[in-house]
Amino acid sequence: MTYARHGLPDDFDTIARMPSWVTSVRAETLEDGAFLSGSALSHLHHVLSRDDVPHSLLRERLALRAAEACVTHVGRPERASELRDAMAFLQPGDEPGPAGEVYLACQRAVERQVSVKSLRRALADLEPDQIAEWLQAGKGAPVLRSAAVLEAVLGDRPRDFTSALLLADAAFAQALGWSHVLPLLALGLKRSDLRKTGEKLRLACHRATGTAAAEVTREAADLARRAARLKEVAPKLRARGSDEAVAHFLARDSIAPTALTSLRSDRAARRFCERLVELGVVRELTGRDTFRLYGI
């Protein structure tokens, strides 16, 4: 039996783009920055309230991008493909390496509801009292609070960009009432921004928030479309264990066939992934003939 290949339309089907007047203007003052970042966050907050957005998958995809940014800040060469490999093929007892540790921290930071306990799990070298103290460093509006947390952490740990950015984004989530960390500042801030303090840092955080919110909106729209296509074909998949396998694709950035344990064998899992690629609802992410990874 053959199925028609599903295509992805170029337009945003259901999720509106960020208004151009928010994204086309560069804030030059704190007042302008606060207005534009607030407008961007309002739009993003609406997007994140939608049920058609695959939230776990979105957070995983953003965690990968945040990890790539963090390793770049410290001058490491690893990019998304290397970070995916570092975690996907990790064997029990293996060390993920410095870049893999950054990716693992970002993954753990976004996968559970934000709390000191969950952040302690992500940032294992920090003490809970330290985390709690830093999260209380900022007051006021979300961006100002996050900037204060960022400045406080970097003041104590000048080279620990990963911890500083994840804790700043955790403060963001708490201030906005979000259940999970979403890496906005980790996506939007440049390395040069991390050397700033005071008003210059706050302005940089406002700019980064607007940039990242627009990027997250685009990513959410794209993943919502892709998830919808996968859900459309899911009832036609007759492999035993296919429902659980589809659920993995809707929650994970990338999957090795061997991780699809609900299917009968590794061979069946590989065939299942290749079938989804043929249907146009899943992509092969590595370009390799072996040790492949797949994602929507």
N, C-alpha and C positions, 0 to 999 in steps of 0.2 A: 504494500500500500504506500502511495506517495502522498505527500502533503505540499501545499503551496508554501513557498518561502515567504516569511513575513518581513516586510520592509518597515523602516522607521521614517516617518514623515519629518521634513525639515522644520516645520513650524512647531511651536509649543501648543500641544493639543488642549490642555486644560489648565496649566499653570502659567500665569501671566509673567512676562519678563519684568525685570526691575525697570521702573520708569527711567527713561533716558536722562531726564533732568537731574536724577540722583547720581547717575554714573558718569555723566559727561563733564561735570564741574569739579575742579580740584580746589578743595578747601584751603584757604590761605590764612584764616583766623580760627581761633577756637570756637567762636560763635557759629561760623559757617560750618565748621567741622561737626559740631554737635547737632546742628540742624540736619545735615546730610546723612550722618551716621544714624541718627534717630529715625529718619525716613526709611533708610535701608533696612534697619532692624525691624521696623513695623511691618514692612513687606515680607521680610524673611520669616517673622513670627507667624504670619498668616500661612505661608507656604508650609511651615513645619507642623501646622495644626491639621493638615490634610491627611486623610486615611490612605490615599492612593500613593503616597510617598513611602518607599520601603526604608524605614528609618534606620534599622540596624545596618543595612547595606550602605546607606548614605554615610553613616558615621564611620564605618570601616573604610570606605573609599577616601573620606576626608582624613582619616587617621594616617593612611598611607601617604597622602600628599603632605600632611603636616610633618611626618617623619622625614620625608625627603627634604623638606625645607630645613628641619633641624640639623640633619647631618651636613647639609650644605653650609650652614652657619659656622660649623666648626672645621670646615675645609676638607671634609671627606668626599670621595668621588662617587659613592654609591647613589644610584637613582632608583626609581620605583621598581624596575624589573629585578635589580639585585636585592632590594629589600623584600620583595615578594619571595624570591628564592630562599633568602636567608631564613624565613619562617616556615615556608610551605614544606621544605624537605628536611627540617630539623628532626633529628632522631633523639630518643630518650637519652639523656646524659650529655648531649652535645651542647656546646656553648654557642649562642647566636652571634657572638662578636659584637664590637662596639656599635656598629650601625644597626645590627639586629636588635640590640638592647633598646635603642631609641625607638625602633618600630614597635617592639613589644610594649614599651611604656605607653606609646600613643594608642595602641590597640586597647590596652587595659584601661586607660583613662576614659575611653568613650563607651566601653561595653556595659558598664554597670551604672546605676543611678549615682549621681554625684554625691560624695560624702568624703569625710576625712579617711574613712576606712578604705573606700575604693581607690582614693588617690594614693594612699599608703601602699596598696597593692601594686599600683602602677609605678610609683617612685620609691622603690624598696630601700634606697639608701637614705631616705629622709625619715625623721621621727614624726609620729602623729602630732606631737605638740608643736613642732616646727611648722607643719602644714597648716594646722589650725591658726597659729599666730599670723602666718603670712596671709591667709584668707581673710583675716580681719584687718589687714593693713589699710584697705581702702574703704571709703564711704561715699555716699552720694549716687549719682547716675552710673549705669553699668560700665560705660567706657572709662569714666574717671576712676571707678573702683578697680577695674582691671589694670589700668595703667599704674595705679599705686601698688598693687600686688606685684606687678612685673618689676617695678623699680625696687621694691623691698627685697625680692628674691635675688635679683642681680646685684644688689648692694652687698648681700651676704655671700653670694656664690656667683662671681662675675662671669664664669665660663659655663655655667650650667644653664644653657639656653632652653633645653628641653623641659626641665622642671619649671623654670620661670614662665615659659609660654603655656604649658599645660595648667599650671596653677592660676595664671591670669585668665585663661579661658574657663576654668572651673568657677572663678569668681564671677565671670560674665554669666554663666549658666545660672548660678544661684541668684544673682541680681535680677535676672529676667524670669525666674520661676521655671526654667527648663529642667526636666528631670535628668538629662544627661549632658555631659560636656560635648560641645561642638567646637572644633578647633578653628576659630575665626582669626584671632591674632596670630596664631601659629602659621596660618596661611597668608595673612596679609602683610605682616611686618617684614621689613628687610633687615639684613644684618646691621646696616648702618643705623637703623632706627633703634636697635638694642643698645647703642652707646649713648642715646639721648636721655635726658632727665627733665623733670619739671614740665613746663608748658610745651616744650618741643616734643617730649615724649607723648604727652596727652594728645597733641595735634596729630602726631604720627599714628596713634591708636585710633583716632577718629577716622583718618584716611584709610587705614588698614581695615577697619570694620566695614566701611562702605564697599571697598574692593572685594573683600572676602564674602560679604553678604550677597553680592551680585553673582560671584562665582558659585556659591553654594546653591543659590536659586536655580542657576542653569544646570548644575549637577543634579539637583532634586528633580527638575523637570525631565531631564534625560533618563534618569533611573526610573521615574514613574512610568514613562512610556515603555521602556524596556521590560519592566516588571509586568506591565499589562499584557505585553505580547507573550511573555512566558506563561502567564496564567491562562491565556487563551488556548495555547496548545497543550497545556498540562493534562486536561481530560483525555486527550487522544494518545497519550503515552501509556503503553500497555505493560511496560516492564514492571515486574514486582519490586516494590520499594521505590517507585518513581515519585510518589507524592513527597516522601521524606527527602529525596534527592533534590526535587524542585525547591523545597523549603530551604535547603542549604544555599542554593543559588540566590534566593531572595534575601538572604541574610549576610552573605559573605562576599568580600571583595574578589577573592580568587579561591579556586578549589582544585586540588589534585584529584584525579579519578580515584586514587586509593582511599581518599577520605570519604567516599560515598559508600559507606559500609552497609547501607540498607539494600544495595543491589547485590546480586548473587556472587559476583567475583570481580576481581580487578579487570578482567577482560570485558565483562558485561558493563562495568562502569565506564571503561574507555569507549565502548560502542555507544553507550547512552550519551556521553558528552559529544561525541562526533555527530550523533543524530541531532542534537540540539543545535550544533553549529550549522548543519545542513538546513535546518529549519529557519535559521537566521535569528534565533532568539538568545544564543549564547556565543561568545567569542573565545577563540583560543588566544591567550595573552602573551605567549613567549616566542612564537615563530619557530620553535624547535620541533624535531621529529620525535624526541623522547623527553621524558620528565616535563610533560606539558601541564599548563595551568589554564583553567577556564573561568570565565565570569560573564555576567550579563552586561 
